[in-house]
Amino acid sequence: MAVNKRDLPVTYLRPTRGWISLNLSALWSYRELVYFLTWRDIKVRYKQALLGVSWAIIQPVVQMIIFTIIFGRLAGLQTDAGVPQSWYPVFSFAALLPWQLFQGALQRSGISLVGNANLLTKIYFPRLIIPFSAVAAGLVDFGFSFLVLVGLMLYFHVPFTWNLLWLPALILLSLLAALAVGLWLSALNVQYRDVQHMIPFLLQAWMYASPVVYSIDMIPAGGPWRLIYGLNPMTGVIQGFRWALLGSSPPDRLMVVSIVMVIALLISGLFYFRRMERHFADMV
């Protein structure tokens, strides 16, 4: 039976107009592609690697040892209030865990569009999927590193409390922070390729601007500097992780400021990304 071409449905692909159309529902429609790209990033990262997923454990463990020796022993930096100084290895690792998640997700998402130039120029799909899948791929490394943290807590006799139930929300906040900044950097990297060279330097400076090796208590609580410090989205995340894992100082207004900052960066990043999306295939 012959089919009349006029009876077939027709799909029109048009560029977005203005700043309002985000079309986030398309991410759910293309959820299988999100899964495929995420799994591809995971396999490519460990393909033909000598140590495989062991790198997800070796890197934070080596950093923890260095921080413990240099900052905990030689520099004598103190832990948070209520956290014994003998727990400094766990204290630093509890901050390295979300930081490594954020750092890896931001590195991958920041260069994700240029790295997938062949897809951008050949087929249509929501471009948001590329940085989104790059961020989600970091959860595998986080899972292996978290097992090491559990072992450290058992070794140092750190008690497990009900505060651990907040960890999924804190993990999500860390991923959203990486996605928010990654949207800006990935879109800018398409137009200015030197952005990808700036990302490692940015992350190195960002780590020392975050309470990874030192306590949040070093920032005066009464002055304006603490609120300014909270503009760093990872400040609230790290403070929340240490509270949930070690029972240190509970999250205060720093957490609120960090959450507001993540939301502001994410919304603005989504609008900017969608605004520039129509030009990606031409510039990449």
Secondary structure, DSSP 8 states (H G I E B T S, - for coil): ----GGGS---------TTT---THHHHHTHHHHHHHHHHHHHHHHTT-SSGGGHHHHHHHHHHHHHIIIIIIIS-----TTS-GGGHHHHHHHHHHHHHHHHHHHHHHHTHHHHTHHHHTT----TTHHHHHHHHTHHHHHHHHHHHHHHHHHHTT----GGGGGHHHHHHHHHHHHHHHHHHHHHHHHH-TTHHHHHHHHHHHHHHTTTTSS-GGGS-SSSTHHHHHTTSHHHHHHHHHHHHHH--S---HHHHHHHHHHHHHHHHHHHHHHHHGGGHHHH-
